Amino acid sequence: MPLRRSSSALALMGLTAAAVLNAVPTTASAHGHSHDTTFKRLATFPAYLNSAIDDTAAAEISTVTEDGRTVVYTDSPGKRLGFVDITNPGRPAAAGTLAVGGEPTSVAHLGHLLLAGVNTRESFTNPSGKLVVVDDRSRAVVREIDLGGQPDSVTVAPSGRYIAVAIENERDEDVNDGAIPQLPAGYLSVIDTRTWKASSVSLTGLSEIAPEDPEPEYVSINSRDEAVVSIQENNHFAVVSLPYKKVIRDFSAGTATVSGVDTRDDDQIVLDGTITAKREPDGVAWITDDLFASANEGDYEGGSRGWSIFDRSGKVVWDAGNSLEHIAVEHGLYPDKRSDAKGIEPENVAFARFNGVPYVFVNAERGNFTAVYNVSNPRKPLLTQLLPTAAGPEGVVAVPSRGLVIVSSETDDPENNLRGAVNIYGIGHGLFPSVVSDHLIPWGTLSSLSAVPGQRNQLVASTDAAYVPTRILTLDVSSAPAKIFKQLTVTKDGKPVGYDAEGLVARKGGGYWIASEGSASTPNLLVRLDAKGAVRQEIPLPADIAAAVTTNGFEGVAEVGDYVWVAIQRSLKTDPQTVNRIGRYNTKTGEWAWLGYPVDAVPLGWSGLSEIVAVDGNTFAVIERDNQRGPQASLKKIYEFDVPATWTGFPTVKKRLVKDMLPLLKSDNGWVQDKLEGLAIAGNGQTYAVTDNDAIDDATGETQFFRLGRLLR
């Protein structure tokens, strides 16, 4: 579902939050020009703040009022419009809702009027809808216009003379696997703002694919009062003269052959596939009066995983090919589970000028980002940066008069603490990305960190069970963002193997220890690897501990001399719920010994351990966190504790707070990440921490890499 573009236009050791996380634009900005405008995230506003936390609330399509001070978004589940006061864009405030008598699908504005397309259908075969016109000052409904069918996008001409509404009359995806045709046909509704009368423009008979059933999705209008309409399932475009209310051009969106992409949902990102697919465009936006951009989302038959620029005669002026997916891979934002479908799923585009420079903004619904391109030369667009978003970005609208970009994200999944949200960006340098990869090394789920013996500026991290086989990734931290430049595949008996590698430590004598977390069907294992990543030893837990451990088992590993130390994430079934276990394994004797670690109480969910690091032979640091994300997150801390020289039984250590990480996790104004899981002291004496992005599966997918200075010594 596309965007409707408005026609109007930390302090730590003396370091700021930006310095701690990397106050740099993305590496992609190097492809743009030195005078490019860059954007930083100012705030993330959950839509439920306009109702209640247990309410299902989405933010799908947005507009911004003419004065630039209020975001208005469609909340389809709530059958309402939502309002956000952005007078101070860094501190958005809930400004209420307005019921619109049906499911709002789009909203735009004309002067002080808000124009909401509202779906009131009784069934797919009996569609209906209306345009609800609202005064944005009083929020009074000025008029309602019967549209005769189910609306999708609403767009206002730059001239203000016309409003165009795509009447989709969408198909029922449960009928015949969603194949078209499924009547009644959609059309374009054109409203003359002098008379507020609606006229219909037929779009049937244009395409070679189900010509009797066009389902128009998105509309954009140029200064000539010409509307370009994407007809997604028909893989077609129409250009409509609004004054004459007729189609003046139409053409196929065509197909694209794209190589070097992942086409298999197999828990690994391998860019060796080729697709030939219909573009099946969703969002469209005029760049000039003769050129427009399209987001090639695809639907049931297509999707070329990128975006294109067309001229008004239908010629492809430029196509992204595999580049947008490759950018997602480099930034750790590629959703492998969508590899057999539509990949990152480009959903929407918007166009605007900032400081005189033209930009196209492209939403990737499954990659959870907005890509920003300089289109000064529309035949050679230049990527300037990626903006990380909340989950499921749908709408994007630019407000050059205030230097703002608004992205609305519709995914609302309270069970996973992913909520529909309005993302607000302003001009400046943001903190994303803090990690990228080189040579298209695919990455994600950085569930651990370790220093590399003998290397001042290198760390290693492991991928967890989200990806198979397990890989050890080497990071160079000498520059910002940190760069993944090498990968090592873990093997067993000469074959690649997968572990849930939640802990990793590089050994001084060469090789690695992995702490592999168990599950209902697999045991927790200490795994010793040689320098080539080959498994040399697997060490299970003692039988009594193995019987009592939950599925939240090994989460960190450290090595000191002849001892390997492990952190168990949550308390054993036989232990007090407020005490977790720190284990010590003697590599010479094979004996285990255990210490208790007292975890903090939390208001929601559970608290546990995510990492253990040896500060010296007697002192260890751990990450203690809850399992909450977003505003509900309350515990993300680094603690230290000392171990007794000798002990018997199961004594509890005394911990001391080193650093509350929650302010840092909030510092880039995004959706607070739950899984702060990696911690390491590099050879340069600096401490680093990283979040696990859950492979963008029921998560925003954003990774935060923190530079904490000489925090642990």
N, C-alpha and C positions, 0 to 999 in steps of 0.2 A: 504494500500500500504506500503510495508515494507522498512526498511532501507537497504542500501547496505554498509556493513562494509568494510572499507579500509583494505587491507591485510597488509600494513605497520603499521608495527605497527600503627556625627551631633552635632553639639555641643549644648548641652542644660544643663546649670547649671553644667558645667564641665564633662558631660557625652558624650561619643562617640555615634555615630549612632548605633553601635552594642549593646552598653549597654542599650540604650533606647528601642530597639526592642526585645532584648533577644539574646545575642551572644552565642547560644548553638546549638548543632546539634539536630536533631529530637529525640524524645523519643524513636523512633524505634532503634536508634543506640545502646541502652542498650542491644539489642538482639544480637549484633555482638560482636566483640572482641575489646579489648582496643587498639590494634594496627591497627584497621581499618582506612583506608584512608577516610576522609570525604571531601565533596565538597561544595563550596559556589558559588552562582551565581555572575559572574563578569560583565555581560552585556547582554542586549537584543537588538538585531539589527533588526529593521523593514525592510522587503525586499523592501518596496517602496522607501527607501533611495537610491536605485540603479536606480530609474526611477523618479517617481513623486508621491506626496501624493494622487492624485486622480486617480492613476493607480492601477489596480488590479494586485497584485503581491504576489505570494505565495513562501514559502520555504518548500519544501516537503522532499526531500532526499538530504543528504549532504555527502561530503567527505572532507578531508583536504589534501592539497598538501604534497608531500613528505618532504618538509622542515618545515612543521608544521605551516606555516605563512599565509595560505590563506584557508578560507572555500569556497567551491564551492557547490552551491545548485541548485536543479532543480526548475524552475519557470514555471510550466505547463501552467497557463493562459497566460503568456507572451511569450511562446514558446522560452525560452532562459535559459541559465545558468546564475546564479548570482555569483558574487565574493565579498568576504569580507576579508579585510586585518586584520588579528589578530596578527600582529607583537606585538602589545600591546593588549592582549586579553581583558583588562578592558576598552579599548577604540577602539572598532572595527570601521573600516572606510570603506565606500562604495568604491568598486574597480571595478565597471562596470558590464556589462552583455555581453553575446555572444549569438546571434541568432543561432539556430541549425536546422532550417528548419522543424520544427514539434514540437510535444509536448514531452518534455523530461520527462521520467518516473523514471530514476535512473542515478546515476553517481558514478563512482569509479575512482581509479587512479592506475597507474603502472609506477613507476619511475616518470618521468616528463610528462607522458601522462595522460590526462583525458579521461575517457571512458564513454560516455553518450548514454544510450538507448533512442531512439527517436521514438515516435509513429507517423506514417505518414498515417494511415489508411484513406480510403475514407468512409468506413462504417464498421459495426460490422461483416458483412458477407464477406467483402473484406479487411482483415487486412493487414497492411504492416508496416515495420519499419526498422531502421538502427542503427548501432553502429557508432557514430561520435567520432573520435579519435582526440584529441586536444593537442597541445604542451602547457603546462601550463605557459611557459615563454613568448612565443610570442603570444599565443592564436590563432595560425594558425591551421586550420583544416589539419591534416596530412593525414587522409584517412577516407573514409566512407565505411562501410561494410553492404551490404544488408542482413538483417536477415530473410526475407521472412514472417514476421508476426509482431504482435504488442508486443514489449518488455515490461517487467515489471522490474525485478531486474537485476542488473549487478554486478558481483562479480569477484574478481581476486584471483587466487590461491596464497597461501603463497610462493609457489615456483616461481611464476611469469610466469610459463610456459603456463597456461591456463586462459582464460576468459570464464565464464559461464553466459549466459543470459537466464532468464526465458522468454519464448515467451508465453505470457498468452492467446492472442487472446480472450479477455474477452467477456463475454456475454452481451447482451442488456437487462438491467433490466426492460425495458418496454415491453419486449416480454414474454408472459406467466408468468408474475410476477417474471421474472428473473430466472426461473427454468432452469436447464440443463437437457439434452444436448442442446447446441446451437453450431453447427459447423461453421467454421473449428476448429479442435482440436489444442490445444497448444502443445509445446514441449520444449526441452532444446537445446539451441544453444551453441556449444562449439567451441571456437576460439583458435587455436594454435598460440601463439605469435611469434613463429619462422617463420611461413609462412603467418600469418594473414588470414588463410582460415577458414571458418565457416562450421561446420558439425552439423547435426541434430540428436538428440537422442529422439526417440519416447517414450512417456509416456502413450500411450493408452493401454487399456487392463489390467490395474493394479488394479484398485479399483472396489468395488462392486457398487459404486454410479456413474452412467453415465461414465463407463470406456472408452467410445468412445470420451469423451470430457474433458480431463484434462485441467485445467487452472492453470498452475504453477505460483506461486506468488513470492517466495523468494528462494534464493540460498545462501548457505554458504559452503566453501571449507576448508577441513582440510589439514594437512601436507602430507597426503598420496595422494593428488590430487583426493580426493573423495568429490563429491558434494552431500549435502543433499538438497532436493528440497521439499518445501511444496506445496501440491496440494490442495488448501483450500476448494473449493467447493466439491471436491471428498473426503474430510476428510482423506487425505492419505499423506504418505511420500514416496519418492524414494531416494535411494542412488545410485549415478552414478559414475562409474569409468571414469574419464576424459581421461586418456590415451587410454583406450579401447572403450570409447564412448558407454557405454552400462549400463543398469540398473543392478546392482549387488544385490540389496536388495530392497524390497518395503513392506510396511505394513500400516495398518490403524492407524490413530491417535486416534481412539477409542472414547468412550463416557465417560462422568464423571457425577456422581450424586453429586450435591452440595446443602447442606442445610444451613439454616441461612442466606439467601439472600433476598433482596427485589425484588419481581417479579411483582409489580403493580405500574403503573404510576398514583398516586392518591394524589400527593402533601404531602406525608408523607413517611418517611423512616422507614419501619418496617421490621426487619430482621427475618421473620418467614416463608419464602417461600423455596421451594425445586425445583431445576431444574435437569432434566436429559437431557444432550445435547451432540451432537457431538462437539468435540473440534474445528474443522475447523480452523487449524493453519494458521497464516499469517507469521510473521517474524520468522526466525530460525537462530541459531548461534551455531557452534561447540564450546564446552567447552574444550574437549580433542579430540583426534582422534577417540574416541569411544563413546562420550556422546555429545548430543546437546540439546539446549534449544529451546522451541517454545512458541510464544505468541498466545494464543488460542482465537483469536478475534471472531471467528464465522462469519457466513454470513447469508444466507437466512434461514438456518435450525438449526443453532447451536450457539456455543460460550459458553464456560464453565467458563468465567469470571476470568480466571487466566492464569498461565503459567506452563509449565511442563518441566521436563528433561527426555529425552529418551536415551536409549542406541542404538547402531547401528543395533540391532536386532529387535527393536520395543518395547522393554519392558519399561514401565513407571517406571523410577527410583525415581521420586518425582513429586508431583503435588501440586499446591498452594491451591487447594480447594477454600474455601470462604475467605481465609486470606487476599488476596489483596483487595477485596471489603471491608472487615472489617477495614483494614488500611485506606482506603479512607474515610470511615465513621468517624473514629477517628480524622482524619485531616480536616474534613469539606469539603472534595472533592468528595463526592459521588453525581452523577447526577441522581436525582430521576426520571427525565423525560425519562431516559433510562432504567428504571427498568423492563419494559415489553419487552425490546429488549436484548441488550448485556451488560447492566450495564456500567462499566467503560471502557469496550472495549479494552483489551490488544492488542496492535497493532504491537509491534515490540520488538525485543531483540538485544542486542549487548554484546559481551564478550571482556574483556581486563584485563590485570594485572597491578596493581599499587603498587609500592613498593613490588613487588613479590607476592602480594595477588590477587587471581582471583576473578573478579566481573562480575555479569550479570546485565545489565541495561534494565529495562522493561518499555516501554512507555504505558501509559493509555490514549488513544486518547480522550475519553469523560471525564475522570477525570482530565485531564490537569496536569499530573505529570509523572515523571520518578522515578521508584523505583529502589534502588540500593541494590543488594544482594551479600554477601560474599559466594562464592561457594567453599571454601576450602574443605568442605565435600559436594559434589554435591548431596548426599542423604539427607542432612539436610541444605539447604541454609538458611542463616541468613540475615534478612533484616537489613541494616545499616542506611538508611535514605530515605526520599522522597525529590525529587527535584521539586519544582513548576515550571511550564513551561508557555509559551504563549499558546493560545488556539489551540487545535488540534495537539498535538505532533505526528509526523510521523517518522522522521528519527532520529537515535541516533548513534553517532560515537565517539569512545574514542581515545585520542591522548596521550598515556602514556608518550611519550618522552617529552611532554610539560606539563604534569599534567593536561590535559584538557578533558572535555566532551562537545560535541556539540550536541544540540537537535534542530531539525528544525521543526517548527510548521506551518502547511499549512493554517489554517483557516484565510481567509481574508474577513472581513466584515466591510467596511468603515463606513456604517451607524451606527454601534454599536461601532465604535472605537476599533475593534479587528482586528489586522493586522497580516499577515503572518510574521514570525520572526525567526531569528537564536538566540538561547539561548546559552550562553557560561558560562561554569562552570569551576572553578579551585580548586585546593586543598586548604582546609581551612574550618573553621566553618562558616556556613551561618546563616541567621537570621530566617529561616523558620524551624519548625513551631513556631509561637508565641502563638497559642492556640491549645489544643488538648482536647479530651473528654475521660472520664473514663467510664468503664463498657459499652462500645459501645453505649453511649448516642449519637444519631444522632443530628447533628447541622448544622447550616449555617445561612445566613442572619441575623447576629447579628446587628440589626438595632437600638439598643439603649443600654445604660449602665446606671446603678444606683448603688450607694453605698447601702450596707445592714446595716441598723441601728443596732448598737451594735456589729458589726463585723469589725475588723481592716483590714482583708485581703480578704474580699469577695465582689464580685460584682454580680449583676443580669443583664441579657440581655434578650430581647424578640426576638422571631422569627416573621417575617412579613408574608404578605399574600402569599408568595411563599409556605409556609407550612401550612397545616390545620390538626388538630386544633392548635391554638396559644399555645406556651409553654414559660414558664419563666425558664431560665437556670441560675444556680448558678455557679460562677467561683471562684476558689481559686487562688489568685495572689501571694501567698507567695513563690512560686517557679516558675521557668521558664522552659518550657513554662507554661502559665496559664492553669489551668485544669478545664474543665466543669465536675462537679461531681454530680450534682443533677438537676432534671427537674420537673416542675410543670405544669400540663395541665390546661388551662383555661376552666371553665365550665359555662354554663348558664342553669338554670332550671334542673340541674343535668346531663346535657349532654355536651360533649366536643364541643367547639365553636371556630370559626375562626374569628379573626380581623386582620386588617392590622396594627399591633402594631408597629408603627414607633417611639413611645415614651414610656418610662417606668420610673417610680420612685417608689421605695419602701418606704412606709410610716412609720414614727416613731412610730405610734400607732398600726402598723400591717396592712398587706394588701398592695395593690398597686394601682396606677393610671396608666392606659394605655391611650395613645393618638392614636386613630385609624384613619388612613388616609382614607378619602373617595375616591370614584371613581364616574364614570358617573351614577352608579346605587346604590351606598351605601353612606350614610352620614358620615361626620366627627363626631366622637364621643369621648367624655371623658368617660372612663369606670372605675368605681371603683370596685376593687376586694377585697375580704377578704383574710385572710392569707392562705386559702386553694385554692385560685385561682377562687373562685366562684364569678360571676357577681352580684353585689349588686345595681349598679346604672349605667344608661347610660344617658349622658348629651349631647344633640345636640347643635350645634351652633345657635345663634339667627337667625331668618328667613332672615334678610337683609344680614348678613354675609354669611350664607349658600348659598344664591342665587348668591353671587358674588365670592365665592371661586372657584378656579380651581381644577382640579384633583390632583394638587400638594398642598395638604392641610396640616393637622397636621403632624409635624415631630419631636416634642420634647415636654416633659412635666416635670414640676418641681413643688414642693410644699413647701410653706413657711407659716406656721401658718394656718389661715383659707382660704388661697388663693392657687389656682392651676393656674400655668402659662403654656402657650402653645406657641410654635413657629409654624407659618404657613410658609410652605416652599417657596412659591412664592407669589408675590403680587396679591391682589384681582383684579378682572376685573374692579372695580370702582376706584382703587387707582393708583397713579403714578407707573410706572413699575420699578422705582428705590427704592421703599419703600415697605418693607414687614411688616407684622403685628406680634406683640407680644401681646398675649391675657392674661388677668387676670380674673379668675372666682372666685367669692366669694361663698364659700360653705355654708355660713350662709344665704345669701340673694338671691342667684341664679343670681346675676347681673354680667354682663361682662363689662370690660373696656379694651381699646386698646391703644397701643403705636406703633409708626412707627419706623421701623429699616431700616437705609439706607444701601443697599447692594452695593458692588463694581461692577464696570463695568468689563466685560470680553470680550476678542476678539472673542470667539466662544461660541455658546450655550447660556445658561442662568446661573445666579447666584441666590442662595437661601440659606435658613437656613435648617440645618439638625439636630439640637439638641439644647436644652436649659438646663442649670444647674444652680441651686442656689448656689452662692459662699457664700453669707450671705443674710440677709433679704432685703438688698438694692441693691446688686450687682449680676448680672447674667453673665454667659458665654455662648456663642453660637458657633456652628460650622457654618461657612459660606463657601460654596463651589460652584464650577461650576458643570456641568454635563458631563465633558470631562474626558477621561482616556487616558493613553499612553502619548506620547509626546505633545498632544494637551491640556493636563490638565494645568491650569494656576492659579486656585484659590482653595486653601484648607487651611483655616485659622481659628484660634480660636480668637475670640474677646470678650471683656468684655464691659458692659455698666451699668450705674446706673439708677435707676428709681426715678422719683420725689416722694416726700412724698405724695403729692396729685396732681391730675390733672383733667382737663376736656377736652373734645374734643378728638383730635387724635394727640398729640404732638410727635415729632421725637426725639429719644434719640441720644446721642453722644457716639460713640463707640471708643474703643482703642484696638490696636492690642496687643495680648498676645503672639501668636506663629504662625509663618508660618509653616504649616505642610507639604508643598510640598517637602522640602528636605528629610524629614523622609520617606515620601511615596516613594521617589526615592532611598532610602538608600540601599535597597536590590537588586537594579539593575534589577528589573522586570518590568512588564507592569504596569504603574502607575494606581492605583485603583481610580475610580471616587467617590465611595460612602463612604466617611468618615462620619459616621453617629452616632457613640456612643461616649459619653464623660461623665466622672464621677470623683468625688473626693471621694476616699474611706475613711474609718474610720482611716486609717493610715496617712492621710493627703496627700497621693500621688494622682496625676492625671493620668487617663488612657483614652485612646481613641481606637476606633476599627472601622474597615471597614466592610461594608455589602457586602457579596460575590455574591449576586443575585442568589443563589442556582445553580451556575455554568450554568445558562441559559443565553446564549448570553453574557458570561463573562468568565474570566479566572478561577474564583472560589477561588482565593487565599484570605485569610483573614490575615490582619495585625493588631496586637494588640500592642499598644504603651504604654510604661511606661515613663511618662513625668516628674517625680519628683514632687517637691512641686511647681507646676506651678500656681495653683489657690489656694488662701488662704483667 
